[in-house]
């Protein structure tokens, strides 16, 4: 029965499933945003990618910028903003892999761009994967990019107690 403005603390790309945190008031929004800027918010994702990363785990450190030819697309570019993503291969299925990812920074399309950059685009991704891995007709069981926000953790903006929220795979 309360009225509140919608204040998302982070964004999920369209068609990404999972946990999303919304602040109830401007103070909470500002305090948790400060934690994000300081790198104190843990954001974890699960993805199914084409192929398998050459190393089972590592950090992708590649700056991201807008594509000059298409403003909706992002690319790895030396002129871009710093971007780091930690990844760990959970399962290798041969033609595809299940990967756990942790955002160190938070750029638009960061996981999608970084996984494409290392040669393992997300299956079903309409912008960053090869056409044969985009469509439902390809035999993929979902009609979207295979990306899920599985966990977010931070400190409560008032009590400072640790909070953690998870979302099971759909």
Buried (B, 14 or more C-beta within 10 A) or exposed (E): EEEEEEBEBBEBBEBBBBBBBEBEEEEBBEBBBEBBEEEEBBBBBBBBBBBBBEEEEBEBEBBBBBEEEEEEBBBBBEEBEEBBBBBBBBEBEEEBBBBBBBBBBBBBBBBBBBBBBBEBBBBBBBBBBEEEBBEEEBEBEEEBBBBBBBBBBBBEBEEEEEBEBEBEEE
